């Protein structure tokens, strides 16, 4: 999967004019979970995404392969961003906060485009965005070039695309 460009800042200002050392009050998290012949995406919000992941693991049939965390200035922002992603991904909803599409690259591209837009918003308000990718222990989906799932391999034998 492609990485998000955190340096997609507007060209008019230089990087030194943005606030970099800010403490997030909440996060929007994205968890990628391959199960059988599907890859599922969970989108949620939390004040502590690591703790939330631990809670979620108990109810998951498999271990997720990757998570992303988008830091938010305040809890209200996390609520808004989560709602934006849920509305954007509504056509791919499988249940609750879970989404899937046979073409994983398509699902990721839809998510990626909105993430780029939201990360740019941080610069609009004078803040440098914070977005992290967290590799997890779950098995990794191997995709055909066209974006469809080919097979799943163990984490020990792969790196994330």
Secondary structure, 3 states (H helix, E strand, C coil): CCCCCCCCCCCCCCHHHCECCCCCCEEEEEEEEEECCEEEEEEEEECCHHHHHHHHHCCCCCCCCEEEEEEECCHHHHHHHHHHHHHHCHHHEEECCEEECCEHHHHHHHHHHHHHHHHHHHHHCCECCCEEEEECCCCEEEECCCCEEEEEECHHHCCCC
